[in-house]
Amino acid sequence: MDIAVIALKLIVEKAASAITNEIGSLLGVEQELVFIMDELEIIHACLQDASTMIVKDKVTTIWIKQVQRLASELEDFIKKANVHLGKKGWLSVMGSVTKRDQIAKKIRELKTTIEVVSARKQRYKLSYKEYGGHTYNESASTGSIANAEERKLQYNPSNKEYDGHTYDESASTGSIANSKERKLWYNPSYKEYGDHTYDESDSTVSIADVEHYIVGLDEPKRELVELILKERGEIISVVGMGGIGKTTLVREVYGCQELRDEFKYFAWVTVQHPFKEDEFMESLARQIVYDVQEVLPKKTVKEKVIEYLKHKKYLIVLDDMFSVSEWVKIKRVLPNGNGSRIIVTTRLRILAEYISHPSDKIYEMKEHSEKEAFDLFWKSVYKTPNYCLVVNGRYTKYGQSSTEIMEDDNEEKQCRTIAITADMKVQAGLIINSCGRLPLAIAIVGSYLATKPKTSAEWKAMHDHLSSELANNRDLGEVNTALISSYAHMPHHLKPSLMYLSVFHNHKEIRRSRIIRRWMADGYVKEGRTKTAEKAGKGYFYDLIRRNCIQPSQTSIIANRNVKRCNIHDLMYDLILAKAKDENMVSLLVDENLITMTDKGSHLVIAGGPCNGDKVLERVNLSHVQSVSIFGEMGDYLRYPTMEMVRVLDLEGTFNLQNQDLKSVGKLRHLKYLGLRGTKITTLPNSLGKLSELETLDIRNTSIDRLPKELAKLHKLSYLRAGSDHFGSFGVTAPYGIGKLLSLNIFGMIDIGERNALAKEMQNLTNLRKLAVTGFTKNNGKTLAMVIDGLKHLKSLVLSAADDLGLKSCLESVSVPPKYLQSLKLYSILGRLPNWFSSLENLEKIHFRNTLLMEEIKAIGRLPNLKILYMSYNSFKDLKELYFGEDTFPGLQRMILEGIKELESVLIEKKALKKLEQLKISKCWSIGRIDQHGVWGLKFLIQLKEMEVVVSQSESDKTFVSNLQKNLSMLPQKPVLRVFKSEAPN
């Protein structure tokens, strides 16, 4: 339904545009267009209301699907008309009686269809039910105090923003059917679940059944207890995706002796959705105000609790918080001070950041390690806390419950022997990976398998059908419920954006830029009054991360917390794929097998192959497809004449893509996104110039070395990535006329060679935010400097000259340094840093390679916002000691030294690098050979969390590593040291 909401909103805007442009009066259908726009606005409002409800009757569901089909038909018609008009012009169309009559007739037919669809809603009295027919809209019920508190969050009522990131609070608090997990509230007096009980008759596998076997809690429990007992830690948030074990961990902590000794009053309340203040207060009163009638006989429950807690030292757990308004209502009844603590569990990072500021009061749950995941699986399947694992007759492991204390030396003898085959272990690993190492998923699936034969065939069958089992098997329903509740609480504008991610079949290591540019091309994010579509998309991306719907890739999180790639949990991907299927959104074909199929699916995904195109596509209606994504091997899939509505063609990483496959790409007149990254194509077709709507062209890491002259016709192109700035740093040759592309924001890697005229053309590209240039020389370096002078919005700059003086000539000629520059990469000889580098106060990241710097890097040592410093091969000329003086690099968080072969030692003074968290020294073969310590002053790195070294097998390197281990062990935070071995050059 959320897709229909977004689609209808766009159709209303387009209908209004058609009226504004006087199309209706020219065609004689002005009244029809006005009626269509007005009626669609009402239908759009109805769908928005329905999107916040969960329980809908079947007739309503059918009506919603009819609206979806109507929206699709309207959108197709408007797009086709726009292409025709854009191609022939209004005068020629108006002069064509036949074409005019055809368009007018179609508009009248659409009007009739809308009347019929609208009348059905009234005729059948369609409704949306929630909790026995009572609808709930929390946005209307939030009181003035809540509103005042929300304004403190920099809440913008028109743009629905908190601190720059989109967050629709009113939509996110919509009611849903409560999961069994949230019906639990813990009674500390009796150590059992209280009035809100769990009905085990609904399922043979309950949360209570499996929590006993959850493992790996010892270290998180210790860390969380320390956080709770920390001075001024009044409100602690425990955040993580559904099913990761937040409630289980907090329950372990809640009953521990350290906290029982510290606090006198305890309460555990699972927050109900929708939030009901009376029930919340009654639950608190039952658990805390034991002598309520004697102490405060004449007050209301709320007054009693507030008065009673005023001077008490208490610990209260608020489990499963979902919205700011819930917190605002709860906060005003819980007095601060007296050393009390409140622990909140939530799936929303954005909510945790509001509740528990600063961030050191947030405990983020981590997924299980492989060892912990297997441990939990064996304990769940075999129902034992202690076991000896025997694989093919060979002893492997002894397991012990994380919460159990060994009572005597004979305990190990009492462990259960688990005998399995090697294939059973393989199948167990596949199940664990499919569960994404989520404790709840592993424990519930394992407990379900405990009731089945213990065979590899049984476990293989479970793995092969895990997603359908989780969706349809009542015994496994809690896993799906945990994920569905995360989805149900999302604002309606985010749901389509999340469902859209189902097009990424591999759903691992997905680039943020790829997601956002595709959202933009397919209309899932739009430009607003105060922000660009790209900035809005970035807000959506981080909102999904904060809601734990997607996870940051561990390989992409850099020191400034800028997430470049993300992963989608396997179970979450299965959920959004199912939702996308329900919304008629995605057709997925894998190795010729139809996984999902819709009669008017907007997005076609083909994986595997290669397959026969006729066989694969005969079941897909290509005339409605808006995007085509191909993963795996390329087949005969691109049927350009029947794909005229396609906006996105994403072939990134596709095997066996040939130049010939793209020959007719110019027929895709609506195309806005063309992704060819990582393919083997060598040229772009001349028909590229016909793609007048193209906004994104990604040919990075291909074999293309020259852009066609037709590129200069693409006036809407805003994003052009080509070449590569890794290792060889090669660019593509740009044609003359590139200066006409005034919409370009991101441009590179471009090889301009010695062409001074091309460099002058680039001075017209004043909207550039990211620029990467290679191949320039001393002859046109000064002209390139003039380009940089004119880029008032430049945030990222990559430069690599073709000769020894090109980079120096360019940078020394810059007269207006780019004041908003955040990232700077220099890949050719420079010698000395220009003095103006010290003025780059917004610079966050620097990478030097082949710069042959002949002096210390004093010019950047005082930059206040520099967080990442990467100095790699040939950064310096004959540098033996790298010195970091007192108070230098005050904000640096990550430093990498790689391949600096002459470097013998690093000297760090007190108060230098005081925020450094990560230090990597790789293949600096002279470090530790002359001076066995290699790195002096590690004791001053009080924020260091991890250090990584790549060393050889030599004795001197072994001594170097040993000294590192000794020095790091003396730091109070105990940084992790990772050591990798490599062969040193002769």
C-alpha angles and dihedrals in degrees: 000000000000089000090056090050092054094041094051091049089056092046091053089053092049093047089052089049091052090054092046090053090053091240090136095055092046090053096039093242102101094125091048091054092048090051092048092051094047094046093047091052089057093046089048090054090049091052091049090054091047093048092066092054127081106192113066128160120242094254090056091049091052091049091052091053090051089053089051091054090047091051090050092050092048093048093049091051095049093047093049091048091049092052092050093048093045090052100046105022129236098275095057091047093049089049091055106082093189095053092044092052092047093053093044092048092051092050090053090049091052090050090055091048091052091050090053094048092046093048091053091062091057095039095054095033093231114205143175118231131201126175099349098333098308111124121209130207111181093186088069095046099051107112130227092263090057090048091051091050092049090053087060086063089064088254114187109200094199098048099028094227136156113193092333099312124102116251121161101200097179092055095042094060095057114135124259135178104279116248118231089246092062093047089069121096121175124234109205094194096061099023091230140098112282135212095322095068132184114243105220091187087079093064140012090219115057133178089244089056095056104035090080089068099047107125138192096051101121097087096038089048091053092047094048093048089052090050092050094049093045115116114266093009095133097151122032122188121203108198134185143118122290113285097018093114106261095140093043092053094047091048089054090051093042093064099040121121095236091065094039088058093048103045132045103196126049136184136170119198126176106212112238123221115251090036115239113194096198093055091045093052092046090052091051092047093052092053103038113021097060095161094039098139094049097044102039107011100162103044132092119257091256093050091047093053094046092048095043095050095045096097100019131107104228142164116214126182118208105193123203103004113186111175146034092235090057090053094046091054093047096043095060092060096048113077118220128229133036089100092283122156135211119198117200125190116201142155093218118088091191090057092047090052090054096045099041110037125197103046095239087079091062120092111200117203117230127209119257119272116242090258093051092045093054091045091055092046094054092046092049096046096043097034096228133119093207126043147153111225117215118187115193089340094310122117111239115164148354116221130204131183112257091229099042122100119213106247099190143357092262094064093096090057089058094058119117119249112231111198115193139159124248090250091054089056090050091051091046089054091051091051091048092051091048088053088053089231089287106159094216093050094045093046096048095044089046092050090049090052088051087073092052134071111284098237135127090238091057092048092046090053089051092051094046092054101027097124094051091043091053091050099045110021111094091206090061098038097110092071093055091042091057091053096040091054090057089052095044093055094054121108110259094246091060098049096072090046090054093044089051089065088072086084089073097083095185090044093192130111094001113177116239092223091054092053095046096045090050092048088053094048094048094046100249092126125035138193112263136197094270105024143041122248088251092055090047089051091051088053090052090049095053091042089058089050092050089051089051091236089126128021128223112248108248089223093057106047107105129188096273089057090247106151112213099175137023141195129217115221111244093238093046090050091053089051096050091043089055090048091048089052091051089051093052087244110126137036109195123191120182119185090338090307116124107230097171128004131185128180092230104019114171096208129047119200121187120186134177118010153076090220137166106274095215092054095046099043101039089090096048125085099220094183090079098041115119099179136027119198122181123192123184123007123006117244135174092292108123106095098171099181092057095040097066094132095056114127098171127045108179114181097153113156093001114157122232096012107164130203088241091061089068099044094106098036088117089076090073094087094173095050113133101162128044114177117187100149116147096013128123099241116134104193141027118231123251089237087073087089090069092065094096093165096051113130103162127045115173115182097148117148094014128120093254110124100168134046117220119248089240088072089082089070093064098094094167094054108124103159124049119165118177142149118016138270093201120105102324096031095211124175136196123250111252123214126237111265092053088122089073092069094091093162093065113125099161119038130167173187087358124167107211095172115193093322106131092181091059091050089052090051090056090064086079092063095085095151094067116130096171124034130176119181132176137170098045121135142198088279096064101019092100091052089051087052088058088054090054091048090059097050103096094170099043113142103162129037130180119182130180119166126206096223138037096262104037098090093043091049091050100046096041089054095054107114100173109044113211099256095194096049112137104170128038126180121181118186108173141056115305108149098196133026114244115248092240090070087082089065095061094102094164095052112124105167134036129180122186122189129161089356094127092209111197099199144036118291095246093140091071099032094095099043103132099210102037106128106161127045118180117182113177142162116353093354089139136033113232094335111167101169128035109205126198109191128206115297093005122140093013096178102034112131104168130033128180124190111186133172096349093148100185095049110115103170146006119217120198120188126207114283091017118122089005094165098042111136103167129038123180126183112182130178094342088144098186095056110105096011099091096020110034092203092056094178118054123191100031087139089071094058095093094166097047112131103170141009128195128193132183108203141160129252093258123127092240090056091049089054090046091053092046091054090048091053091050094049095044092050089061092061112097094227092054100222119216115250118207117192124194126183126222137165113264117222117255 
